[in-house]
Amino acid sequence: MTEAEWLACEESDAMIQLPAGKKSDRKLRLFAVACCDRISHLIPTEPSRHCVEVARRLADGSERPGERRAAVIAAMADEGTTSAAACVSAVSAYEAAIRTADHAAVAVAREQYPELYESGERIPEWYDVIGIESIAQCVLLREIFGNPFRPVVFSPSWRTSTAVALAAQMYESREFGALPILADALQDAGCDNADVLNHGRGEGPHVRGCWVVDSVLGKE
């Protein structure tokens, strides 16, 4: 895959498997979580929602002892939700990224064509829905991993107290409306990298794991 292909790719599994750049377990897990967040309305029950929240903590190493296993067992026994909610915590970060993305796309197609899901019949419209969800997942991958073909060397001087405080607040709250303000703070600190500034001022979507926020906070 070339840089141009990475920027235009519409198949999330191809981007996940790309070896270029370091794909940390943390970021892969956060991508899986973001896939679940996109279909949160299809994860209506508490056991499965809890499993997603455990995965969110698992990504940052803050899960409680025994919590992961219990959450996965409860989610797998939950018949009222999608398999994505169990996969997000049940397997390795890499497998979670692959499987959760796939299950999430199927869940969206199942919502629109329940009769096709039950019958096993597949028509072009089914695959169209899968493809649209995969495109959205590719956007999330670029949000979290940036451009592995053009990694940014993040200067420590850009990490001013203002920039770090803004990034930390967004990371904890998972509200990213202040990203343009963060971009301004980085520019004031001397950042002239167009990728950083444009991403901060872009429309998003932005999620926990955003490569600009992570760079400010020094997270891998």
WORAUR-V59364 format. One record per backbone hydrogen bond with DSSP energy under -1.0 kcal/mol. CO is the residue of the C=O (numbers start at 1). NH is the residue of the N-H. E is the energy in kcal/mol with one decimal. If there is no record, write none. Layout:
BEGIN
CO,NH,E / CO,NH,E
END
This chain:
BEGIN
2,6,-2.4 / 3,7,-2.3 / 4,8,-1.1 / 5,9,-1.4 / 11,15,-1.4 / 12,16,-2.4 / 13,17,-1.9 / 24,28,-2.3 / 25,29,-2.6 / 26,30,-2.3 / 27,31,-2.1 / 28,32,-2.0 / 29,33,-2.4 / 30,34,-2.4 / 31,35,-2.1 / 32,36,-1.7 / 33,37,-2.6 / 34,38,-1.8 / 37,40,-1.4 / 39,42,-2.5 / 40,43,-1.6 / 45,49,-2.3 / 46,50,-2.7 / 47,51,-1.6 / 48,52,-1.6 / 49,53,-2.0 / 50,54,-2.4 / 51,55,-1.9 / 52,56,-1.9 / 53,57,-1.9 / 54,58,-3.0 / 55,59,-2.2 / 57,62,-2.7 / 58,61,-1.3 / 64,67,-2.2 / 66,70,-1.8 / 67,71,-2.4 / 68,72,-2.5 / 69,73,-2.4 / 70,74,-2.1 / 71,75,-2.4 / 72,76,-2.6 / 73,77,-1.4 / 82,85,-1.2 / 83,87,-2.2 / 84,88,-1.8 / 86,89,-1.2 / 86,90,-1.9 / 87,91,-1.0 / 92,96,-3.0 / 93,97,-2.1 / 94,98,-2.0 / 95,99,-3.1 / 96,100,-2.4 / 97,101,-1.5 / 98,102,-1.8 / 99,103,-3.0 / 100,104,-2.6 / 101,105,-2.0 / 102,106,-2.2 / 103,107,-2.3 / 104,108,-1.8 / 105,109,-2.1 / 106,110,-2.9 / 107,111,-1.9 / 108,112,-1.6 / 109,113,-2.7 / 113,117,-1.7 / 114,118,-2.1 / 115,119,-1.9 / 116,120,-2.0 / 123,126,-1.2 / 123,127,-1.4 / 124,128,-1.9 / 125,129,-1.9 / 126,130,-1.9 / 127,131,-2.5 / 128,132,-2.2 / 129,133,-2.1 / 130,134,-2.1 / 131,135,-2.0 / 132,136,-1.8 / 133,137,-2.1 / 134,138,-2.0 / 135,139,-1.6 / 136,140,-1.6 / 137,141,-2.1 / 138,142,-2.1 / 139,143,-1.9 / 140,144,-2.2 / 141,145,-3.0 / 142,146,-1.5 / 143,211,-2.4 / 147,150,-2.0 / 155,158,-1.8 / 156,159,-1.4 / 158,160,-2.0 / 160,164,-2.8 / 161,165,-2.2 / 162,166,-2.3 / 163,167,-2.5 / 164,168,-2.7 / 165,169,-2.2 / 166,170,-2.1 / 167,171,-2.5 / 168,172,-2.4 / 169,173,-2.2 / 170,174,-2.2 / 176,179,-1.6 / 178,182,-2.3 / 179,183,-2.6 / 180,184,-1.9 / 181,185,-2.3 / 182,186,-2.6 / 183,187,-2.3 / 184,188,-2.5 / 185,189,-1.3 / 186,191,-2.7 / 187,190,-1.6 / 193,197,-2.3 / 194,198,-2.9 / 195,199,-1.9 / 196,200,-2.2 / 197,201,-1.5 / 207,210,-2.1 / 210,214,-3.0 / 211,215,-1.7 / 212,216,-2.1 / 213,217,-2.0 / 214,219,-2.7
END
